């Protein structure tokens, strides 16, 4: 799975810690999501879509191998 979380965070001038606080996770979780080491739950993906005002499918896309 690919994601645009880092890009959206930069557009909104938000740190990993700020995003983590807004959606109720640790900064390490945001780091793991951005680096592709962790696939967020549906709830976390929806919370990020609200924060960035973007549909989930604009934040996360499937790879060919998914």
PQR file of N, CA, C, O and H, with PARSE charges and radii, in Angstrom:
ATOM      1  N   UNK A   1       0.841  -1.177   0.000 -0.4000 1.5000
ATOM      2  CA  UNK A   1       0.000   0.000   0.000 -0.0000 2.0000
ATOM      3  C   UNK A   1       0.885   1.239   0.000  0.5500 1.7000
ATOM      4  O   UNK A   1       1.851   1.326   0.759 -0.5500 1.4000
ATOM      5  N   UNK A   2       0.549   2.181  -0.848 -0.4000 1.5000
ATOM      6  CA  UNK A   2       1.252   3.467  -0.884 -0.0000 2.0000
ATOM      7  C   UNK A   2       0.396   4.499  -0.160  0.5500 1.7000
ATOM      8  O   UNK A   2      -0.819   4.344  -0.035 -0.5500 1.4000
ATOM      9  H   UNK A   2      -0.235   2.110  -1.464  0.4000 1.0000
ATOM     10  N   UNK A   3       1.055   5.556   0.315 -0.4000 1.5000
ATOM     11  CA  UNK A   3       0.276   6.621   0.943 -0.0000 2.0000
ATOM     12  C   UNK A   3       0.912   7.986   0.692  0.5500 1.7000
ATOM     13  O   UNK A   3       2.101   8.101   0.395 -0.5500 1.4000
ATOM     14  H   UNK A   3       2.042   5.682   0.213  0.4000 1.0000
ATOM     15  N   UNK A   4       0.083   9.004   0.821 -0.4000 1.5000
ATOM     16  CA  UNK A   4       0.498  10.394   0.635 -0.0000 2.0000
ATOM     17  C   UNK A   4       0.434  11.172   1.941  0.5500 1.7000
ATOM     18  O   UNK A   4       0.294  12.395   1.932 -0.5500 1.4000
ATOM     19  H   UNK A   4      -0.883   8.911   1.062  0.4000 1.0000
ATOM     20  N   UNK A   5       0.534  10.478   3.050 -0.4000 1.5000
ATOM     21  CA  UNK A   5       0.389  11.134   4.348 -0.0000 2.0000
ATOM     22  C   UNK A   5       1.479  12.171   4.562  0.5500 1.7000
ATOM     23  O   UNK A   5       1.197  13.280   5.014 -0.5500 1.4000
ATOM     24  H   UNK A   5       0.648   9.485   3.058  0.4000 1.0000
ATOM     25  N   UNK A   6       2.726  11.824   4.241 -0.4000 1.5000
ATOM     26  CA  UNK A   6       3.838  12.767   4.434 -0.0000 2.0000
ATOM     27  C   UNK A   6       3.618  14.037   3.607  0.5500 1.7000
ATOM     28  O   UNK A   6       3.858  15.144   4.088 -0.5500 1.4000
ATOM     29  H   UNK A   6       2.956  10.923   3.873  0.4000 1.0000
ATOM     30  N   UNK A   7       3.168  13.873   2.380 -0.4000 1.5000
ATOM     31  CA  UNK A   7       2.914  15.018   1.490 -0.0000 2.0000
ATOM     32  C   UNK A   7       1.803  15.900   2.063  0.5500 1.7000
ATOM     33  O   UNK A   7       1.946  17.120   2.143 -0.5500 1.4000
ATOM     34  H   UNK A   7       2.973  12.973   1.989  0.4000 1.0000
ATOM     35  N   UNK A   8       0.708  15.275   2.456 -0.4000 1.5000
ATOM     36  CA  UNK A   8      -0.412  16.046   3.018 -0.0000 2.0000
ATOM     37  C   UNK A   8      -0.005  16.756   4.301  0.5500 1.7000
ATOM     38  O   UNK A   8      -0.403  17.896   4.541 -0.5500 1.4000
ATOM     39  H   UNK A   8       0.592  14.284   2.391  0.4000 1.0000
ATOM     40  N   UNK A   9       0.788  16.081   5.123 -0.4000 1.5000
ATOM     41  CA  UNK A   9       1.268  16.695   6.356 -0.0000 2.0000
ATOM     42  C   UNK A   9       2.104  17.925   6.051  0.5500 1.7000
ATOM     43  O   UNK A   9       1.991  18.941   6.737 -0.5500 1.4000
ATOM     44  H   UNK A   9       1.111  15.155   4.928  0.4000 1.0000
ATOM     45  N   UNK A  10       2.944  17.842   5.024 -0.4000 1.5000
ATOM     46  CA  UNK A  10       3.784  18.977   4.630 -0.0000 2.0000
ATOM     47  C   UNK A  10       2.922  20.126   4.103  0.5500 1.7000
ATOM     48  O   UNK A  10       3.163  21.290   4.424 -0.5500 1.4000
ATOM     49  H   UNK A  10       3.036  17.017   4.467  0.4000 1.0000
ATOM     50  N   UNK A  11       1.930  19.794   3.302 -0.4000 1.5000
ATOM     51  CA  UNK A  11       1.022  20.826   2.767 -0.0000 2.0000
ATOM     52  C   UNK A  11       0.339  21.568   3.906  0.5500 1.7000
ATOM     53  O   UNK A  11       0.158  22.784   3.846 -0.5500 1.4000
ATOM     54  H   UNK A  11       1.734  18.848   3.041  0.4000 1.0000
ATOM     55  N   UNK A  12      -0.039  20.832   4.941 -0.4000 1.5000
ATOM     56  CA  UNK A  12      -0.727  21.440   6.083 -0.0000 2.0000
ATOM     57  C   UNK A  12       0.242  21.945   7.156  0.5500 1.7000
ATOM     58  O   UNK A  12      -0.178  22.399   8.220 -0.5500 1.4000
ATOM     59  H   UNK A  12       0.107  19.844   4.990  0.4000 1.0000
ATOM     60  N   UNK A  13       1.540  21.859   6.862 -0.4000 1.5000
ATOM     61  CA  UNK A  13       2.583  22.320   7.795 -0.0000 2.0000
ATOM     62  C   UNK A  13       2.371  21.740   9.188  0.5500 1.7000
ATOM     63  O   UNK A  13       2.311  22.453  10.189 -0.5500 1.4000
ATOM     64  H   UNK A  13       1.881  21.490   5.997  0.4000 1.0000
ATOM     65  N   UNK A  14       2.263  20.432   9.207 -0.4000 1.5000
ATOM     66  CA  UNK A  14       1.969  19.714  10.438 -0.0000 2.0000
ATOM     67  C   UNK A  14       3.105  18.722  10.714  0.5500 1.7000
ATOM     68  O   UNK A  14       3.585  18.047   9.803 -0.5500 1.4000
ATOM     69  H   UNK A  14       2.312  19.853   8.393  0.4000 1.0000
ATOM     70  N   UNK A  15       3.517  18.644  11.950 -0.4000 1.5000
ATOM     71  CA  UNK A  15       4.538  17.664  12.320 -0.0000 2.0000
ATOM     72  C   UNK A  15       3.886  16.303  12.530  0.5500 1.7000
ATOM     73  O   UNK A  15       2.665  16.195  12.637 -0.5500 1.4000
ATOM     74  H   UNK A  15       3.127  19.192  12.690  0.4000 1.0000
ATOM     75  N   UNK A  16       4.717  15.270  12.587 -0.4000 1.5000
ATOM     76  CA  UNK A  16       4.196  13.941  12.894 -0.0000 2.0000
ATOM     77  C   UNK A  16       3.519  13.943  14.265  0.5500 1.7000
ATOM     78  O   UNK A  16       2.473  13.321  14.448 -0.5500 1.4000
ATOM     79  H   UNK A  16       5.709  15.358  12.500  0.4000 1.0000
ATOM     80  N   UNK A  17       4.115  14.639  15.213 -0.4000 1.5000
ATOM     81  CA  UNK A  17       3.553  14.696  16.569 -0.0000 2.0000
ATOM     82  C   UNK A  17       2.184  15.385  16.569  0.5500 1.7000
ATOM     83  O   UNK A  17       1.270  14.949  17.269 -0.5500 1.4000
ATOM     84  H   UNK A  17       4.965  15.145  15.064  0.4000 1.0000
ATOM     85  N   UNK A  18       2.044  16.454  15.789 -0.4000 1.5000
ATOM     86  CA  UNK A  18       0.763  17.159  15.726 -0.0000 2.0000
ATOM     87  C   UNK A  18      -0.328  16.276  15.120  0.5500 1.7000
ATOM     88  O   UNK A  18      -1.445  16.218  15.634 -0.5500 1.4000
ATOM     89  H   UNK A  18       2.787  16.807  15.220  0.4000 1.0000
ATOM     90  N   UNK A  19       0.005  15.587  14.022 -0.4000 1.5000
ATOM     91  CA  UNK A  19      -0.966  14.691  13.410 -0.0000 2.0000
ATOM     92  C   UNK A  19      -1.326  13.566  14.371  0.5500 1.7000
ATOM     93  O   UNK A  19      -2.498  13.222  14.523 -0.5500 1.4000
ATOM     94  H   UNK A  19       0.913  15.634  13.605  0.4000 1.0000
ATOM     95  N   UNK A  20      -0.322  13.000  15.012 -0.4000 1.5000
ATOM     96  CA  UNK A  20      -0.555  11.913  15.965 -0.0000 2.0000
ATOM     97  C   UNK A  20      -1.519  12.347  17.065  0.5500 1.7000
ATOM     98  O   UNK A  20      -2.440  11.611  17.419 -0.5500 1.4000
ATOM     99  H   UNK A  20       0.630  13.279  14.888  0.4000 1.0000
ATOM    100  N   UNK A  21      -1.306  13.530  17.596 -0.4000 1.5000
ATOM    101  CA  UNK A  21      -2.175  14.039  18.664 -0.0000 2.0000
ATOM    102  C   UNK A  21      -3.609  14.214  18.170  0.5500 1.7000
ATOM    103  O   UNK A  21      -4.561  13.887  18.879 -0.5500 1.4000
ATOM    104  H   UNK A  21      -0.558  14.129  17.308  0.4000 1.0000
ATOM    105  N   UNK A  22      -3.758  14.729  16.955 -0.4000 1.5000
ATOM    106  CA  UNK A  22      -5.107  14.973  16.402 -0.0000 2.0000
ATOM    107  C   UNK A  22      -5.894  13.696  16.180  0.5500 1.7000
ATOM    108  O   UNK A  22      -7.121  13.695  16.287 -0.5500 1.4000
ATOM    109  H   UNK A  22      -2.985  14.995  16.379  0.4000 1.0000
ATOM    110  N   UNK A  23      -5.189  12.591  15.867 -0.4000 1.5000
ATOM    111  CA  UNK A  23      -5.939  11.361  15.594 -0.0000 2.0000
ATOM    112  C   UNK A  23      -5.802  10.323  16.712  0.5500 1.7000
ATOM    113  O   UNK A  23      -6.365   9.232  16.617 -0.5500 1.4000
ATOM    114  H   UNK A  23      -4.193  12.592  15.781  0.4000 1.0000
ATOM    115  N   UNK A  24      -5.060  10.657  17.765 -0.4000 1.5000
ATOM    116  CA  UNK A  24      -5.007   9.803  18.946 -0.0000 2.0000
ATOM    117  C   UNK A  24      -4.076   8.613  18.864  0.5500 1.7000
ATOM    118  O   UNK A  24      -4.385   7.538  19.378 -0.5500 1.4000
ATOM    119  H   UNK A  24      -4.603  11.544  17.842  0.4000 1.0000
ATOM    120  N   UNK A  25      -2.926   8.803  18.212 -0.4000 1.5000
ATOM    121  CA  UNK A  25      -1.910   7.744  18.150 -0.0000 2.0000
ATOM    122  C   UNK A  25      -0.555   8.339  18.525  0.5500 1.7000
ATOM    123  O   UNK A  25      -0.454   9.536  18.795 -0.5500 1.4000
ATOM    124  H   UNK A  25      -2.675   9.677  17.794  0.4000 1.0000
ATOM    125  N   UNK A  26       0.475   7.514  18.541 -0.4000 1.5000
ATOM    126  CA  UNK A  26       1.822   8.008  18.843 -0.0000 2.0000
ATOM    127  C   UNK A  26       2.489   8.553  17.571  0.5500 1.7000
ATOM    128  O   UNK A  26       2.076   8.241  16.453 -0.5500 1.4000
ATOM    129  H   UNK A  26       0.393   6.542  18.321  0.4000 1.0000
ATOM    130  N   UNK A  27       3.507   9.357  17.766 -0.4000 1.5000
ATOM    131  CA  UNK A  27       4.279   9.866  16.639 -0.0000 2.0000
ATOM    132  C   UNK A  27       4.927   8.708  15.896  0.5500 1.7000
ATOM    133  O   UNK A  27       5.058   8.745  14.673 -0.5500 1.4000
ATOM    134  H   UNK A  27       3.842   9.610  18.674  0.4000 1.0000
ATOM    135  N   UNK A  28       5.331   7.682  16.635 -0.4000 1.5000
ATOM    136  CA  UNK A  28       5.955   6.520  16.017 -0.0000 2.0000
ATOM    137  C   UNK A  28       4.985   5.810  15.065  0.5500 1.7000
ATOM    138  O   UNK A  28       5.404   5.273  14.040 -0.5500 1.4000
ATOM    139  H   UNK A  28       5.224   7.652  17.628  0.4000 1.0000
ATOM    140  N   UNK A  29       3.710   5.808  15.399 -0.4000 1.5000
ATOM    141  CA  UNK A  29       2.708   5.214  14.515 -0.0000 2.0000
ATOM    142  C   UNK A  29       2.629   5.982  13.203  0.5500 1.7000
ATOM    143  O   UNK A  29       2.552   5.377  12.134 -0.5500 1.4000
ATOM    144  H   UNK A  29       3.369   6.245  16.232  0.4000 1.0000
ATOM    145  N   UNK A  30       2.649   7.306  13.275 -0.4000 1.5000
ATOM    146  CA  UNK A  30       2.619   8.128  12.053 -0.0000 2.0000
ATOM    147  C   UNK A  30       3.858   7.847  11.219  0.5500 1.7000
ATOM    148  O   UNK A  30       3.776   7.711   9.998 -0.5500 1.4000
ATOM    149  H   UNK A  30       2.712   7.798  14.143  0.4000 1.0000
ATOM    150  N   UNK A  31       5.009   7.761  11.882 -0.4000 1.5000
ATOM    151  CA  UNK A  31       6.245   7.460  11.174 -0.0000 2.0000
ATOM    152  C   UNK A  31       6.157   6.106  10.470  0.5500 1.7000
ATOM    153  O   UNK A  31       6.576   5.978   9.320 -0.5500 1.4000
ATOM    154  H   UNK A  31       5.076   7.872  12.874  0.4000 1.0000
ATOM    155  N   UNK A  32       5.623   5.108  11.146 -0.4000 1.5000
ATOM    156  CA  UNK A  32       5.495   3.767  10.558 -0.0000 2.0000
ATOM    157  C   UNK A  32       4.513   3.768   9.380  0.5500 1.7000
ATOM    158  O   UNK A  32       4.741   3.077   8.387 -0.5500 1.4000
ATOM    159  H   UNK A  32       5.283   5.212  12.081  0.4000 1.0000
ATOM    160  N   UNK A  33       3.443   4.525   9.481 -0.4000 1.5000
ATOM    161  CA  UNK A  33       2.482   4.628   8.375 -0.0000 2.0000
ATOM    162  C   UNK A  33       3.148   5.286   7.173  0.5500 1.7000
ATOM    163  O   UNK A  33       3.058   4.783   6.054 -0.5500 1.4000
ATOM    164  H   UNK A  33       3.258   5.087  10.287  0.4000 1.0000
ATOM    165  N   UNK A  34       3.813   6.407   7.406 -0.4000 1.5000
ATOM    166  CA  UNK A  34       4.457   7.138   6.305 -0.0000 2.0000
ATOM    167  C   UNK A  34       5.529   6.305   5.614  0.5500 1.7000
ATOM    168  O   UNK A  34       5.712   6.415   4.401 -0.5500 1.4000
ATOM    169  H   UNK A  34       3.886   6.816   8.316  0.4000 1.0000
ATOM    170  N   UNK A  35       6.235   5.481   6.368 -0.4000 1.5000
ATOM    171  CA  UNK A  35       7.304   4.676   5.775 -0.0000 2.0000
ATOM    172  C   UNK A  35       6.799   3.354   5.200  0.5500 1.7000
ATOM    173  O   UNK A  35       7.585   2.567   4.672 -0.5500 1.4000
ATOM    174  H   UNK A  35       6.087   5.392   7.353  0.4000 1.0000
ATOM    175  N   UNK A  36       5.499   3.108   5.300 -0.4000 1.5000
ATOM    176  CA  UNK A  36       4.914   1.902   4.728 -0.0000 2.0000
ATOM    177  C   UNK A  36       5.116   0.652   5.559  0.5500 1.7000
ATOM    178  O   UNK A  36       4.883  -0.456   5.076 -0.5500 1.4000
ATOM    179  H   UNK A  36       4.861   3.747   5.729  0.4000 1.0000
ATOM    180  N   UNK A  37       5.546   0.812   6.802 -0.4000 1.5000
ATOM    181  CA  UNK A  37       5.769  -0.341   7.673 -0.0000 2.0000
ATOM    182  C   UNK A  37       4.499  -0.766   8.408  0.5500 1.7000
ATOM    183  O   UNK A  37       4.435  -1.863   8.964 -0.5500 1.4000
ATOM    184  H   UNK A  37       5.736   1.712   7.195  0.4000 1.0000
ATOM    185  N   UNK A  38       3.498   0.100   8.407 -0.4000 1.5000
ATOM    186  CA  UNK A  38       2.256  -0.165   9.136 -0.0000 2.0000
ATOM    187  C   UNK A  38       1.084   0.309   8.291  0.5500 1.7000
ATOM    188  O   UNK A  38       1.080   1.431   7.785 -0.5500 1.4000
ATOM    189  H   UNK A  38       3.550   0.991   7.955  0.4000 1.0000
ATOM    190  N   UNK A  39       0.095  -0.558   8.146 -0.4000 1.5000
ATOM    191  CA  UNK A  39      -1.132  -0.202   7.428 -0.0000 2.0000
ATOM    192  C   UNK A  39      -2.159   0.212   8.479  0.5500 1.7000
ATOM    193  O   UNK A  39      -2.497  -0.583   9.355 -0.5500 1.4000
ATOM    194  H   UNK A  39       0.099  -1.470   8.557  0.4000 1.0000
ATOM    195  N   UNK A  40      -2.657   1.442   8.404 -0.4000 1.5000
ATOM    196  CA  UNK A  40      -3.577   1.912   9.442 -0.0000 2.0000
ATOM    197  C   UNK A  40      -4.926   1.203   9.364  0.5500 1.7000
ATOM    198  O   UNK A  40      -5.326   0.688   8.320 -0.5500 1.4000
ATOM    199  H   UNK A  40      -2.383   2.088   7.692  0.4000 1.0000
ATOM    200  N   UNK A  41      -5.598   1.197  10.488 -0.4000 1.5000
ATOM    201  CA  UNK A  41      -6.960   0.666  10.524 -0.0000 2.0000
ATOM    202  C   UNK A  41      -7.875   1.594   9.731  0.5500 1.7000
ATOM    203  O   UNK A  41      -7.502   2.717   9.391 -0.5500 1.4000
ATOM    204  H   UNK A  41      -5.272   1.616  11.336  0.4000 1.0000
ATOM    205  N   UNK A  42      -9.047   1.115   9.452 -0.4000 1.5000
ATOM    206  CA  UNK A  42     -10.043   1.938   8.753 -0.0000 2.0000
ATOM    207  C   UNK A  42     -10.336   3.195   9.564  0.5500 1.7000
ATOM    208  O   UNK A  42     -10.457   4.284   9.001 -0.5500 1.4000
ATOM    209  H   UNK A  42      -9.349   0.203   9.729  0.4000 1.0000
ATOM    210  N   UNK A  43     -10.449   3.052  10.869 -0.4000 1.5000
ATOM    211  CA  UNK A  43     -10.740   4.202  11.734 -0.0000 2.0000
ATOM    212  C   UNK A  43      -9.639   5.256  11.617  0.5500 1.7000
ATOM    213  O   UNK A  43      -9.935   6.443  11.475 -0.5500 1.4000
ATOM    214  H   UNK A  43     -10.351   2.168  11.326  0.4000 1.0000
ATOM    215  N   UNK A  44      -8.359   4.832  11.675 -0.4000 1.5000
ATOM    216  CA  UNK A  44      -7.258   5.799  11.561 -0.0000 2.0000
ATOM    217  C   UNK A  44      -7.235   6.452  10.182  0.5500 1.7000
ATOM    218  O   UNK A  44      -7.007   7.657  10.070 -0.5500 1.4000
ATOM    219  H   UNK A  44      -8.119   3.868  11.791  0.4000 1.0000
ATOM    220  N   UNK A  45      -7.468   5.672   9.142 -0.4000 1.5000
ATOM    221  CA  UNK A  45      -7.489   6.225   7.789 -0.0000 2.0000
ATOM    222  C   UNK A  45      -8.603   7.266   7.655  0.5500 1.7000
ATOM    223  O   UNK A  45      -8.409   8.314   7.041 -0.5500 1.4000
ATOM    224  H   UNK A  45      -7.653   4.693   9.233  0.4000 1.0000
ATOM    225  N   UNK A  46      -9.765   6.972   8.231 -0.4000 1.5000
ATOM    226  CA  UNK A  46     -10.877   7.929   8.176 -0.0000 2.0000
ATOM    227  C   UNK A  46     -10.570   9.188   8.980  0.5500 1.7000
ATOM    228  O   UNK A  46     -10.914  10.294   8.561 -0.5500 1.4000
ATOM    229  H   UNK A  46      -9.923   6.120   8.730  0.4000 1.0000
ATOM    230  N   UNK A  47      -9.924   9.023  10.133 -0.4000 1.5000
ATOM    231  CA  UNK A  47      -9.544  10.202  10.931 -0.0000 2.0000
ATOM    232  C   UNK A  47      -8.564  11.085  10.157  0.5500 1.7000
ATOM    233  O   UNK A  47      -8.678  12.310  10.189 -0.5500 1.4000
ATOM    234  H   UNK A  47      -9.644   8.125  10.473  0.4000 1.0000
ATOM    235  N   UNK A  48      -7.597  10.468   9.457 -0.4000 1.5000
ATOM    236  CA  UNK A  48      -6.651  11.251   8.652 -0.0000 2.0000
ATOM    237  C   UNK A  48      -7.374  11.953   7.509  0.5500 1.7000
ATOM    238  O   UNK A  48      -7.049  13.093   7.176 -0.5500 1.4000
ATOM    239  H   UNK A  48      -7.504   9.473   9.430  0.4000 1.0000
ATOM    240  N   UNK A  49      -8.335  11.291   6.918 -0.4000 1.5000
ATOM    241  CA  UNK A  49      -9.063  11.917   5.809 -0.0000 2.0000
ATOM    242  C   UNK A  49      -9.823  13.144   6.295  0.5500 1.7000
ATOM    243  O   UNK A  49      -9.955  14.124   5.562 -0.5500 1.4000
ATOM    244  H   UNK A  49      -8.599  10.365   7.188  0.4000 1.0000
ATOM    245  N   UNK A  50     -10.319  13.095   7.516 -0.4000 1.5000
ATOM    246  CA  UNK A  50     -11.012  14.254   8.082 -0.0000 2.0000
ATOM    247  C   UNK A  50     -10.021  15.387   8.349  0.5500 1.7000
ATOM    248  O   UNK A  50     -10.281  16.540   8.005 -0.5500 1.4000
ATOM    249  H   UNK A  50     -10.212  12.298   8.111  0.4000 1.0000
ATOM    250  N   UNK A  51      -8.888  15.055   8.960 -0.4000 1.5000
ATOM    251  CA  UNK A  51      -7.874  16.068   9.266 -0.0000 2.0000
ATOM    252  C   UNK A  51      -7.410  16.777   7.991  0.5500 1.7000
ATOM    253  O   UNK A  51      -7.272  18.000   7.971 -0.5500 1.4000
ATOM    254  H   UNK A  51      -8.676  14.118   9.239  0.4000 1.0000
ATOM    255  N   UNK A  52      -7.169  15.998   6.919 -0.4000 1.5000
ATOM    256  CA  UNK A  52      -6.648  16.575   5.682 -0.0000 2.0000
ATOM    257  C   UNK A  52      -7.746  16.983   4.699  0.5500 1.7000
ATOM    258  O   UNK A  52      -7.458  17.548   3.643 -0.5500 1.4000
ATOM    259  H   UNK A  52      -7.281  15.005   6.935  0.4000 1.0000
ATOM    260  N   UNK A  53      -9.005  16.698   5.044 -0.4000 1.5000
ATOM    261  CA  UNK A  53     -10.143  17.028   4.178 -0.0000 2.0000
ATOM    262  C   UNK A  53      -9.961  16.425   2.780  0.5500 1.7000
ATOM    263  O   UNK A  53     -10.160  17.087   1.762 -0.5500 1.4000
ATOM    264  H   UNK A  53      -9.239  16.239   5.901  0.4000 1.0000
ATOM    265  N   UNK A  54      -9.577  15.151   2.771 -0.4000 1.5000
ATOM    266  CA  UNK A  54      -9.346  14.401   1.526 -0.0000 2.0000
ATOM    267  C   UNK A  54     -10.019  13.048   1.653  0.5500 1.7000
ATOM    268  O   UNK A  54     -10.078  12.495   2.751 -0.5500 1.4000
ATOM    269  H   UNK A  54      -9.415  14.613   3.598  0.4000 1.0000
ATOM    270  N   UNK A  55     -10.528  12.501   0.557 -0.4000 1.5000
ATOM    271  CA  UNK A  55     -11.049  11.131   0.616 -0.0000 2.0000
ATOM    272  C   UNK A  55      -9.923  10.145   0.938  0.5500 1.7000
ATOM    273  O   UNK A  55      -8.766  10.369   0.584 -0.5500 1.4000
ATOM    274  H   UNK A  55     -10.480  12.950  -0.335  0.4000 1.0000
ATOM    275  N   UNK A  56     -10.277   9.067   1.606 -0.4000 1.5000
ATOM    276  CA  UNK A  56      -9.283   8.057   1.999 -0.0000 2.0000
ATOM    277  C   UNK A  56      -8.492   7.565   0.787  0.5500 1.7000
ATOM    278  O   UNK A  56      -7.282   7.353   0.875 -0.5500 1.4000
ATOM    279  H   UNK A  56     -11.217   8.885   1.894  0.4000 1.0000
ATOM    280  N   UNK A  57      -9.180   7.383  -0.351 -0.4000 1.5000
ATOM    281  CA  UNK A  57      -8.480   6.847  -1.527 -0.0000 2.0000
ATOM    282  C   UNK A  57      -7.520   7.856  -2.156  0.5500 1.7000
ATOM    283  O   UNK A  57      -6.769   7.498  -3.063 -0.5500 1.4000
ATOM    284  H   UNK A  57     -10.162   7.555  -0.423  0.4000 1.0000
ATOM    285  N   UNK A  58      -7.528   9.099  -1.697 -0.4000 1.5000
ATOM    286  CA  UNK A  58      -6.501  10.048  -2.133 -0.0000 2.0000
ATOM    287  C   UNK A  58      -5.296  10.020  -1.184  0.5500 1.7000
ATOM    288  O   UNK A  58      -4.221  10.506  -1.534 -0.5500 1.4000
ATOM    289  H   UNK A  58      -8.138   9.389  -0.960  0.4000 1.0000
ATOM    290  N   UNK A  59      -5.472   9.464  -0.013 -0.4000 1.5000
ATOM    291  CA  UNK A  59      -4.366   9.329   0.940 -0.0000 2.0000
ATOM    292  C   UNK A  59      -3.680   7.972   0.827  0.5500 1.7000
ATOM    293  O   UNK A  59      -2.469   7.865   1.022 -0.5500 1.4000
ATOM    294  H   UNK A  59      -6.345   9.069   0.271  0.4000 1.0000
ATOM    295  N   UNK A  60      -4.456   6.936   0.511 -0.4000 1.5000
ATOM    296  CA  UNK A  60      -3.938   5.577   0.452 -0.0000 2.0000
ATOM    297  C   UNK A  60      -4.335   4.916  -0.849  0.5500 1.7000
ATOM    298  O   UNK A  60      -5.492   4.995  -1.264 -0.5500 1.4000
ATOM    299  H   UNK A  60      -5.440   7.024   0.353  0.4000 1.0000
ATOM    300  N   UNK A  61      -3.376   4.259  -1.499 -0.4000 1.5000
ATOM    301  CA  UNK A  61      -3.664   3.519  -2.743 -0.0000 2.0000
ATOM    302  C   UNK A  61      -3.006   2.145  -2.668  0.5500 1.7000
ATOM    303  O   UNK A  61      -1.984   1.967  -2.005 -0.5500 1.4000
ATOM    304  H   UNK A  61      -2.437   4.195  -1.161  0.4000 1.0000
ATOM    305  N   UNK A  62      -3.600   1.190  -3.350 -0.4000 1.5000
ATOM    306  CA  UNK A  62      -3.078  -0.166  -3.358 -0.0000 2.0000
ATOM    307  C   UNK A  62      -1.947  -0.306  -4.367  0.5500 1.7000
ATOM    308  O   UNK A  62      -1.981   0.292  -5.443 -0.5500 1.4000
ATOM    309  H   UNK A  62      -4.430   1.335  -3.889  0.4000 1.0000
ATOM    310  N   UNK A  63      -0.941  -1.109  -4.006 -0.4000 1.5000
ATOM    311  CA  UNK A  63       0.119  -1.499  -4.933 -0.0000 2.0000
ATOM    312  C   UNK A  63      -0.400  -2.633  -5.800  0.5500 1.7000
ATOM    313  O   UNK A  63      -1.450  -3.209  -5.517 -0.5500 1.4000
ATOM    314  H   UNK A  63      -0.914  -1.596  -3.132  0.4000 1.0000
ATOM    315  N   UNK A  64       0.334  -2.950  -6.851 -0.4000 1.5000
ATOM    316  CA  UNK A  64      -0.022  -4.100  -7.689 -0.0000 2.0000
ATOM    317  C   UNK A  64      -0.011  -5.397  -6.887  0.5500 1.7000
ATOM    318  O   UNK A  64      -0.821  -6.290  -7.133 -0.5500 1.4000
ATOM    319  H   UNK A  64       1.187  -2.482  -7.080  0.4000 1.0000
ATOM    320  N   UNK A  65       0.906  -5.499  -5.928 -0.4000 1.5000
ATOM    321  CA  UNK A  65       1.013  -6.722  -5.147 -0.0000 2.0000
ATOM    322  C   UNK A  65      -0.057  -6.835  -4.053  0.5500 1.7000
ATOM    323  O   UNK A  65      -0.217  -7.896  -3.449 -0.5500 1.4000
ATOM    324  H   UNK A  65       1.564  -4.774  -5.728  0.4000 1.0000
ATOM    325  N   UNK A  66      -0.786  -5.745  -3.801 -0.4000 1.5000
ATOM    326  CA  UNK A  66      -1.875  -5.785  -2.811 -0.0000 2.0000
ATOM    327  C   UNK A  66      -3.052  -6.431  -3.475  0.5500 1.7000
ATOM    328  O   UNK A  66      -4.103  -6.587  -2.853 -0.5500 1.4000
ATOM    329  H   UNK A  66      -0.655  -4.883  -4.292  0.4000 1.0000
TER
END
